[in-house]
């Protein structure tokens, strides 16, 4: 077991299973713009780099000039419907309770107010010291400065911090900042891409985290 003092959690696909509501709002946006809807799998594959990249990928190159229109439609729709189908990821609350004595933060490329709203709605906000969203700092994962900010703020050495996530940006951010990486393989991220990343720890079920760290 690895001793850690700070646990940094990704949000989409790690804390909350947000995929269905993201898919719904993206396809609503495309339909409103009279564009062809995409499959669930296509849209999920676009998640992880923030909302602008998500919508740029959904629009495709030929419609990239319409990004502001897409942002307006998506943001309005998603804020109203972000809790329609979203639930906690399986066993994550058991992990958060088990590590109740540890410093825990959320680090996500999702906008802060949306993340905080979902965390409150799912009643897990109480487990975290803070939520760092895409618009909380000038940087986003995989930029190591997102992690370095937290290490400095909480006075933790890189060897005593772990980033737990289900996306390649999570593992890359951890590796770039020199902290421990823990990859959840059954979130929203692509399994093959994640296995290629060479994370320090891998889990099929989030509850396994309880036996990996102390």
Backbone as CSV, one residue per row, in Angstrom:
resi,resn,N_x,N_y,N_z,CA_x,CA_y,CA_z,C_x,C_y,C_z
1,UNK,0.846,-1.205,0.000,0.000,0.000,0.000,0.878,1.250,0.000
2,UNK,0.441,2.222,-0.739,1.193,3.476,-0.883,0.612,4.522,0.067
3,UNK,1.471,5.159,0.857,0.989,6.194,1.767,0.880,7.525,1.027
4,UNK,-0.285,8.149,1.111,-0.501,9.446,0.471,-1.146,10.410,1.468
5,UNK,-0.903,11.693,1.256,-1.504,12.727,2.110,-2.587,13.514,1.372
6,UNK,-2.505,13.546,0.051,-3.480,14.292,-0.751,-4.012,13.400,-1.865
7,UNK,-5.339,13.321,-1.961,-5.988,12.536,-3.012,-6.734,13.498,-3.935
8,UNK,-6.336,13.490,-5.201,-6.929,14.374,-6.205,-7.802,13.514,-7.123
9,UNK,-9.071,13.851,-7.212,-10.014,13.059,-8.001,-10.485,13.818,-9.240
10,UNK,-10.497,13.137,-10.365,-11.211,13.613,-11.539,-12.708,13.556,-11.216
11,UNK,-13.544,14.162,-12.056,-14.989,14.180,-11.750,-15.813,13.322,-12.709
12,UNK,-15.898,13.731,-13.988,-16.714,12.982,-14.957,-16.137,11.588,-15.161
13,UNK,-16.932,10.565,-14.872,-16.482,9.194,-15.073,-15.711,8.603,-13.914
14,UNK,-15.412,9.424,-12.902,-14.691,8.943,-11.718,-15.544,9.134,-10.468
15,UNK,-16.050,10.343,-10.277,-16.976,10.618,-9.173,-18.421,10.428,-9.646
16,UNK,-18.734,11.020,-10.775,-20.111,11.000,-11.278,-20.175,10.414,-12.686
17,UNK,-21.170,9.586,-12.905,-21.421,9.021,-14.236,-22.303,10.011,-14.988
18,UNK,-21.642,10.939,-15.663,-22.317,12.073,-16.306,-22.570,11.859,-17.797
19,UNK,-22.125,10.733,-18.320,-22.129,10.525,-19.772,-23.470,10.714,-20.446
20,UNK,-24.544,10.157,-19.870,-25.853,10.195,-20.530,-26.364,11.624,-20.692
21,UNK,-26.162,12.464,-19.676,-26.642,13.840,-19.770,-25.804,14.668,-20.735
22,UNK,-24.507,14.392,-20.807,-23.644,15.086,-21.771,-24.072,14.716,-23.196
23,UNK,-24.290,13.420,-23.443,-24.730,12.956,-24.761,-26.041,13.621,-25.163
24,UNK,-26.976,13.648,-24.234,-28.298,14.236,-24.508,-28.184,15.705,-24.905
25,UNK,-27.367,16.457,-24.157,-27.235,17.888,-24.435,-26.457,18.167,-25.718
26,UNK,-25.460,17.330,-26.017,-24.730,17.506,-27.278,-25.653,17.233,-28.460
27,UNK,-26.415,16.162,-28.398,-27.312,15.857,-29.520,-28.466,16.848,-29.621
28,UNK,-28.904,17.389,-28.502,-29.909,18.463,-28.538,-29.318,19.678,-29.268
29,UNK,-28.066,19.981,-28.961,-27.382,21.109,-29.603,-27.283,20.897,-31.110
30,UNK,-26.858,19.719,-31.515,-26.729,19.412,-32.947,-28.079,19.488,-33.648
31,UNK,-29.098,18.940,-33.023,-30.441,18.974,-33.617,-30.942,20.410,-33.754
32,UNK,-30.681,21.228,-32.742,-31.097,22.632,-32.777,-30.395,23.398,-33.894
33,UNK,-29.195,22.951,-34.245,-28.419,23.593,-35.308,-28.643,22.920,-36.658
34,UNK,-29.597,21.990,-36.690,-29.941,21.220,-37.896,-28.751,20.427,-38.428
35,UNK,-28.027,19.838,-37.480,-26.900,18.976,-37.819,-27.224,17.546,-37.409
36,UNK,-26.520,16.590,-37.995,-26.796,15.175,-37.753,-26.361,14.766,-36.350
37,UNK,-27.246,14.080,-35.601,-26.859,13.608,-34.270,-25.759,12.553,-34.346
38,UNK,-25.059,12.373,-33.247,-23.963,11.411,-33.177,-24.335,10.269,-32.236
39,UNK,-23.603,9.169,-32.318,-23.853,8.050,-31.408,-23.333,8.390,-30.013
40,UNK,-23.861,7.685,-29.022,-23.399,7.891,-27.647,-21.889,7.695,-27.554
41,UNK,-21.401,6.612,-28.177,-19.968,6.284,-28.087,-19.096,7.382,-28.701
42,UNK,-19.552,7.954,-29.814,-18.786,9.038,-30.449,-18.662,10.221,-29.506
43,UNK,-19.774,10.623,-28.913,-19.768,11.797,-28.034,-18.922,11.538,-26.795
44,UNK,-19.066,10.363,-26.199,-18.269,10.037,-25.011,-16.781,10.082,-25.328
45,UNK,-16.416,9.685,-26.538,-14.990,9.696,-26.920,-14.439,11.122,-27.025
46,UNK,-15.333,12.117,-27.097,-14.917,13.518,-27.194,-14.755,14.182,-25.824
47,UNK,-15.143,13.487,-24.757,-15.135,14.062,-23.405,-13.727,14.028,-22.823
48,UNK,-13.393,15.042,-22.022,-12.131,15.005,-21.274,-11.273,16.247,-21.396
49,UNK,-11.519,17.047,-22.445,-10.694,18.237,-22.671,-11.476,19.538,-22.492
50,UNK,-12.613,19.455,-21.807,-13.417,20.653,-21.605,-14.493,20.808,-22.665
51,UNK,-15.410,21.736,-22.410,-16.618,21.861,-23.233,-16.326,22.395,-24.638
52,UNK,-15.352,23.280,-24.779,-15.056,23.833,-26.111,-14.569,22.727,-27.043
53,UNK,-13.624,21.926,-26.570,-13.119,20.814,-27.386,-14.218,19.792,-27.666
54,UNK,-15.040,19.516,-26.655,-16.159,18.586,-26.833,-17.040,19.021,-27.997
55,UNK,-17.415,20.291,-28.002,-18.321,20.780,-29.047,-17.617,20.946,-30.390
56,UNK,-16.350,21.325,-30.373,-15.597,21.406,-31.640,-15.564,20.044,-32.318
57,UNK,-15.316,19.007,-31.536,-15.265,17.648,-32.092,-16.640,17.204,-32.579
58,UNK,-17.679,17.554,-31.821,-19.036,17.167,-32.215,-19.474,17.885,-33.494
59,UNK,-19.061,19.127,-33.643,-19.442,19.908,-34.833,-18.702,19.430,-36.080
60,UNK,-17.456,18.999,-35.902,-16.647,18.627,-37.060,-16.049,19.860,-37.712
61,UNK,-15.016,19.642,-38.504,-14.281,20.745,-39.111,-15.116,21.691,-39.954
62,UNK,-16.108,21.135,-40.654,-16.892,21.960,-41.580,-17.813,22.948,-40.862
63,UNK,-18.049,22.726,-39.564,-18.949,23.621,-38.819,-18.242,24.352,-37.679
64,UNK,-16.905,24.366,-37.716,-16.170,24.919,-36.571,-16.442,26.409,-36.354
65,UNK,-16.857,27.118,-37.392,-17.163,28.554,-37.250,-18.413,28.793,-36.404
66,UNK,-19.176,27.728,-36.160,-20.430,27.873,-35.401,-20.266,27.515,-33.919
67,UNK,-19.033,27.527,-33.438,-18.767,27.078,-32.074,-19.475,27.939,-31.031
68,UNK,-19.547,29.253,-31.233,-20.204,30.116,-30.237,-21.690,29.814,-30.150
69,UNK,-22.317,29.584,-31.294,-23.724,29.201,-31.325,-23.931,27.887,-30.563
70,UNK,-23.049,26.925,-30.823,-23.146,25.629,-30.147,-22.952,25.776,-28.638
71,UNK,-21.993,26.595,-28.223,-21.734,26.811,-26.804,-22.957,27.380,-26.094
72,UNK,-23.592,28.331,-26.730,-24.778,28.970,-26.131,-25.902,27.964,-25.939
73,UNK,-26.181,27.179,-26.983,-27.267,26.192,-26.909,-26.933,25.114,-25.883
74,UNK,-25.726,24.581,-25.981,-25.324,23.489,-25.078,-25.349,23.940,-23.621
75,UNK,-24.755,25.086,-23.337,-24.647,25.544,-21.948,-26.019,25.729,-21.323
76,UNK,-26.919,26.336,-22.066,-28.271,26.559,-21.552,-28.989,25.235,-21.288
77,UNK,-28.869,24.305,-22.228,-29.559,23.018,-22.095,-28.938,22.166,-20.993
78,UNK,-27.609,22.086,-20.969,-26.942,21.209,-20.006,-27.179,21.670,-18.569
79,UNK,-27.171,22.978,-18.349,-27.394,23.467,-16.984,-28.769,23.066,-16.464
80,UNK,-29.742,22.967,-17.351,-31.100,22.579,-16.940,-31.235,21.067,-16.789
81,UNK,-30.413,20.305,-17.498,-30.603,18.846,-17.575,-29.413,18.022,-17.074
82,UNK,-28.448,18.668,-16.407,-27.220,17.954,-16.041,-27.416,16.914,-14.937
83,UNK,-28.591,16.939,-14.300,-28.874,15.959,-13.242,-29.998,14.997,-13.630
84,UNK,-30.413,15.009,-14.883,-31.531,14.143,-15.299,-31.203,12.661,-15.137
85,UNK,-30.025,12.262,-15.592,-29.638,10.849,-15.575,-28.327,10.603,-14.829
86,UNK,-27.689,11.665,-14.385,-26.382,11.549,-13.735,-26.504,10.941,-12.342
87,UNK,-25.641,9.965,-12.081,-25.613,9.284,-10.778,-24.153,9.167,-10.332
88,UNK,-23.960,8.796,-9.079,-22.601,8.538,-8.607,-22.030,7.305,-9.297
89,UNK,-20.738,7.314,-9.568,-20.082,6.123,-10.085,-20.123,5.034,-9.010
90,UNK,-20.226,3.795,-9.447,-20.358,2.668,-8.517,-19.215,2.640,-7.502
91,UNK,-19.574,2.581,-6.236,-18.643,2.411,-5.111,-17.794,3.629,-4.778
92,UNK,-17.979,4.750,-5.480,-17.122,5.907,-5.190,-17.388,6.454,-3.793
93,UNK,-18.640,6.412,-3.341,-18.898,6.970,-2.012,-18.236,6.121,-0.923
94,UNK,-18.137,4.823,-1.157,-17.428,3.955,-0.220,-15.962,4.333,-0.111
95,UNK,-15.381,4.756,-1.237,-13.985,5.198,-1.252,-13.842,6.529,-0.496
96,UNK,-14.737,7.457,-0.774,-14.664,8.779,-0.142,-14.859,8.686,1.373
97,UNK,-15.749,7.816,1.787,-15.964,7.618,3.232,-14.746,6.949,3.882
98,UNK,-14.198,5.949,3.206,-13.043,5.215,3.736,-11.859,6.155,3.973
99,UNK,-11.691,7.099,3.046,-10.587,8.063,3.162,-11.080,9.398,3.719
100,UNK,-12.057,9.313,4.618,-12.624,10.526,5.219,-11.598,11.389,5.933
101,UNK,-10.530,10.773,6.425,-9.495,11.485,7.171,-8.446,12.127,6.262
102,UNK,-8.497,11.831,4.959,-7.487,12.356,4.024,-7.934,13.680,3.395
103,UNK,-6.960,14.503,3.028,-7.257,15.692,2.227,-7.657,15.217,0.832
104,UNK,-8.803,15.689,0.361,-9.305,15.280,-0.957,-9.794,16.506,-1.710
105,UNK,-9.450,16.581,-2.993,-9.933,17.664,-3.845,-10.392,17.080,-5.183
106,UNK,-11.231,17.829,-5.868,-11.627,17.479,-7.231,-10.841,18.368,-8.190
107,UNK,-10.277,17.757,-9.227,-9.579,18.489,-10.293,-10.172,18.032,-11.614
108,UNK,-10.874,18.936,-12.286,-11.621,18.556,-13.481,-11.469,19.578,-14.597
109,UNK,-11.623,19.133,-15.834,-11.658,20.039,-16.981,-13.090,20.484,-17.278
110,UNK,-14.027,20.154,-16.397,-15.412,20.629,-16.476,-15.461,21.993,-15.774
111,UNK,-16.365,22.843,-16.198,-16.469,24.154,-15.561,-16.861,24.025,-14.088
112,UNK,-16.329,24.934,-13.281,-16.476,24.829,-11.831,-17.933,24.812,-11.376
113,UNK,-18.749,25.740,-11.857,-20.122,25.837,-11.326,-20.945,24.600,-11.667
114,UNK,-20.669,23.980,-12.811,-21.383,22.757,-13.184,-20.945,21.601,-12.280
115,UNK,-19.635,21.488,-12.068,-19.104,20.427,-11.208,-19.642,20.572,-9.782
116,UNK,-19.581,21.789,-9.262,-20.058,22.037,-7.898,-21.548,21.742,-7.781
117,UNK,-22.316,22.101,-8.814,-23.758,21.847,-8.804,-24.086,20.364,-8.768
118,UNK,-23.361,19.583,-9.578,-23.591,18.132,-9.597,-23.129,17.503,-8.284
119,UNK,-21.969,17.932,-7.780,-21.460,17.396,-6.514,-22.445,17.661,-5.375
120,UNK,-23.030,18.854,-5.359,-24.052,19.170,-4.337,-25.281,18.298,-4.531
121,UNK,-25.710,18.163,-5.783,-26.902,17.374,-6.081,-26.755,15.912,-5.686
122,UNK,-25.541,15.388,-5.825,-25.268,13.987,-5.476,-24.796,13.849,-4.018
123,UNK,-24.702,14.986,-3.329,-24.349,15.048,-1.910,-22.952,14.482,-1.620
124,UNK,-22.023,14.766,-2.512,-20.629,14.364,-2.257,-19.696,15.565,-2.096
125,UNK,-20.228,16.773,-2.232,-19.395,17.965,-2.086,-18.742,18.028,-0.704
126,UNK,-19.412,17.466,0.309,-18.915,17.508,1.699,-17.618,16.731,1.887
127,UNK,-17.283,15.855,0.961,-16.067,15.053,1.102,-14.803,15.784,0.655
128,UNK,-14.970,16.918,-0.033,-13.825,17.571,-0.672,-13.506,18.929,-0.064
129,UNK,-12.212,19.221,0.020,-11.768,20.508,0.531,-12.037,21.616,-0.492
130,UNK,-11.938,21.262,-1.762,-12.287,22.229,-2.812,-12.496,21.508,-4.133
131,UNK,-13.118,22.235,-5.053,-13.294,21.754,-6.426,-12.572,22.730,-7.339
132,UNK,-11.617,22.211,-8.101,-10.875,23.032,-9.069,-11.390,22.670,-10.457
133,UNK,-12.057,23.619,-11.092,-12.645,23.382,-12.406,-11.812,23.959,-13.531
134,UNK,-12.318,23.808,-14.750,-11.596,24.277,-15.936,-11.329,25.778,-15.887
135,UNK,-12.241,26.505,-15.252,-12.128,27.965,-15.202,-11.629,28.468,-13.846
136,UNK,-11.144,27.566,-12.996,-10.644,27.966,-11.670,-9.207,28.476,-11.724
137,UNK,-8.433,27.966,-12.674,-7.041,28.399,-12.866,-6.844,28.634,-14.368
138,UNK,-5.712,29.212,-14.755,-5.480,29.430,-16.192,-5.160,28.142,-16.959
139,UNK,-5.036,27.019,-16.246,-4.559,25.783,-16.877,-5.597,24.676,-16.790
140,UNK,-5.443,23.682,-17.660,-6.273,22.487,-17.599,-5.378,21.255,-17.682
141,UNK,-5.875,20.141,-17.148,-5.159,18.864,-17.329,-4.994,18.615,-18.826
142,UNK,-3.839,18.142,-19.293,-2.736,17.523,-18.541,-1.611,18.472,-18.114
143,UNK,-1.839,19.785,-18.148,-0.808,20.732,-17.730,-0.435,20.460,-16.262
144,UNK,0.851,20.236,-15.971,1.246,19.910,-14.592,0.966,21.028,-13.599
145,UNK,0.790,22.252,-14.103,0.551,23.376,-13.188,-0.782,23.251,-12.458
146,UNK,-1.726,22.484,-13.032,-2.993,22.250,-12.321,-2.736,21.487,-11.029
147,UNK,-1.797,20.551,-11.079,-1.449,19.726,-9.919,-0.492,20.479,-9.000
148,UNK,0.474,21.165,-9.572,1.472,21.886,-8.779,0.820,22.937,-7.883
149,UNK,-0.237,23.549,-8.380,-1.010,24.528,-7.597,-1.536,23.885,-6.315
150,UNK,-2.036,22.658,-6.436,-2.601,21.955,-5.281,-1.512,21.482,-4.315
151,UNK,-0.390,21.000,-4.853,0.723,20.567,-3.999,1.236,21.727,-3.150
152,UNK,1.335,22.883,-3.781,1.829,24.063,-3.073,0.811,24.528,-2.035
153,UNK,-0.452,24.560,-2.432,-1.504,25.053,-1.539,-1.623,24.203,-0.279
154,UNK,-1.520,22.875,-0.446,-1.715,21.975,0.690,-0.402,21.444,1.272
155,UNK,0.720,22.014,0.809,2.056,21.673,1.312,2.282,20.161,1.316
156,UNK,2.143,19.582,0.146,2.309,18.131,-0.015,3.413,17.873,-1.037
157,UNK,4.301,16.935,-0.750,5.344,16.584,-1.708,4.734,15.706,-2.810
158,UNK,5.290,15.746,-4.021,4.722,14.967,-5.132,4.572,13.476,-4.820
159,UNK,5.510,12.915,-4.073,5.464,11.474,-3.770,4.296,11.099,-2.856
160,UNK,3.694,12.118,-2.187,2.611,11.860,-1.234,1.250,12.302,-1.779
161,UNK,1.161,12.460,-3.101,-0.109,12.848,-3.723,-0.451,11.869,-4.836
162,UNK,-1.743,11.582,-4.992,-2.207,10.696,-6.056,-3.340,11.371,-6.815
163,UNK,-3.329,11.199,-8.127,-4.436,11.664,-8.963,-5.178,10.436,-9.478
164,UNK,-6.467,10.368,-9.172,-7.310,9.237,-9.540,-8.270,9.681,-10.632
165,UNK,-8.224,9.018,-11.786,-9.102,9.427,-12.871,-9.293,8.339,-13.899
166,UNK,-10.190,8.602,-14.832,-10.553,7.607,-15.848,-10.174,8.051,-17.252
167,UNK,-9.363,9.118,-17.358,-9.017,9.637,-18.681,-7.522,9.778,-18.877
168,UNK,-7.096,9.831,-20.134,-5.664,9.957,-20.423,-5.104,11.270,-19.887
169,UNK,-5.923,12.326,-19.857,-5.450,13.603,-19.319,-5.153,13.530,-17.831
170,UNK,-5.894,12.671,-17.118,-5.653,12.502,-15.687,-4.288,11.859,-15.454
171,UNK,-4.040,10.785,-16.181,-2.775,10.070,-16.014,-1.612,10.943,-16.470
172,UNK,-1.809,11.644,-17.589,-0.752,12.523,-18.102,-0.468,13.667,-17.138
173,UNK,-1.499,14.241,-16.543,-1.304,15.337,-15.579,-0.494,14.859,-14.385
174,UNK,-0.833,13.668,-13.890,-0.099,13.100,-12.758,1.361,12.852,-13.131
175,UNK,1.561,12.245,-14.283,2.925,11.937,-14.728,3.727,13.213,-14.970
176,UNK,3.098,14.202,-15.569,3.780,15.472,-15.862,4.197,16.197,-14.589
177,UNK,3.398,16.027,-13.526,3.685,16.714,-12.262,4.505,15.853,-11.299
178,UNK,4.775,14.609,-11.687,5.597,13.734,-10.851,4.895,13.166,-9.639
179,UNK,3.540,13.094,-9.690,2.809,12.486,-8.581,2.343,11.081,-8.981
180,UNK,1.740,10.373,-8.036,1.267,9.008,-8.279,-0.002,9.058,-9.139
181,UNK,-0.092,8.145,-10.104,-1.282,8.086,-10.964,-2.049,6.799,-10.690
182,UNK,-3.386,6.950,-10.615,-4.262,5.803,-10.401,-5.389,5.866,-11.417
183,UNK,-5.482,4.850,-12.261,-6.416,4.866,-13.382,-7.602,3.930,-13.157
184,UNK,-8.797,4.487,-13.290,-10.028,3.696,-13.236,-10.409,3.329,-14.678
185,UNK,-10.480,2.039,-14.952,-10.636,1.564,-16.336,-12.080,1.483,-16.831
186,UNK,-13.051,1.684,-15.951,-14.439,1.520,-16.361,-15.257,2.803,-16.246
187,UNK,-14.579,3.927,-16.497,-15.260,5.212,-16.522,-15.634,5.578,-17.948
188,UNK,-15.350,6.830,-18.328,-15.690,7.306,-19.675,-14.524,7.180,-20.651
189,UNK,-13.310,6.994,-20.127,-12.117,6.964,-20.983,-11.979,5.674,-21.772
190,UNK,-11.190,5.756,-22.825,-10.947,4.597,-23.690,-9.944,3.655,-23.027
191,UNK,-10.378,2.417,-22.797,-9.594,1.440,-22.053,-8.206,1.191,-22.663
192,UNK,-8.148,0.986,-23.974,-6.867,0.677,-24.622,-5.888,1.847,-24.485
193,UNK,-6.399,3.046,-24.673,-5.540,4.231,-24.541,-5.020,4.364,-23.119
194,UNK,-5.876,4.058,-22.151,-5.483,4.157,-20.744,-4.415,3.130,-20.387
195,UNK,-4.572,1.917,-20.874,-3.592,0.867,-20.572,-2.221,1.206,-21.158
196,UNK,-2.219,1.936,-22.267,-0.945,2.343,-22.894,-0.233,3.431,-22.086
197,UNK,-0.963,4.116,-21.196,-0.395,5.249,-20.475,0.616,4.838,-19.405
198,UNK,0.541,3.590,-18.953,1.479,3.134,-17.931,1.296,3.816,-16.589
199,UNK,0.055,3.865,-16.113,-0.235,4.454,-14.801,0.420,3.621,-13.694
200,UNK,0.612,4.226,-12.538,1.212,3.517,-11.405,0.270,2.448,-10.854
201,UNK,-1.025,2.762,-10.834,-2.034,1.824,-10.339,-3.204,1.795,-11.321
202,UNK,-3.798,0.616,-11.476,-5.018,0.466,-12.288,-6.075,-0.235,-11.440
203,UNK,-7.341,0.155,-11.627,-8.420,-0.574,-10.953,-9.594,-0.756,-11.902
204,UNK,-10.242,-1.904,-11.774,-11.466,-2.202,-12.534,-12.686,-1.677,-11.782
205,UNK,-12.588,-1.667,-10.443,-13.663,-1.224,-9.563,-13.072,-0.187,-8.620
206,UNK,-13.759,0.925,-8.434,-13.211,1.997,-7.606,-12.932,1.562,-6.170
207,UNK,-13.662,0.594,-5.668,-13.486,0.152,-4.286,-12.069,-0.409,-4.053
208,UNK,-11.423,-0.844,-5.127,-10.047,-1.363,-5.012,-9.087,-0.299,-4.477
209,UNK,-9.441,0.968,-4.663,-8.578,2.060,-4.202,-8.338,1.978,-2.690
210,UNK,-9.332,1.435,-1.976,-9.205,1.317,-0.513,-8.071,0.403,-0.089
211,UNK,-7.653,-0.480,-0.984,-6.559,-1.415,-0.652,-5.231,-0.987,-1.271
212,UNK,-5.250,0.102,-2.028,-4.037,0.573,-2.695,-3.298,1.659,-1.912
213,UNK,-4.068,2.464,-1.166,-3.485,3.638,-0.509,-3.817,3.669,0.975
214,UNK,-2.942,4.338,1.714,-3.203,4.511,3.146,-2.729,5.903,3.583
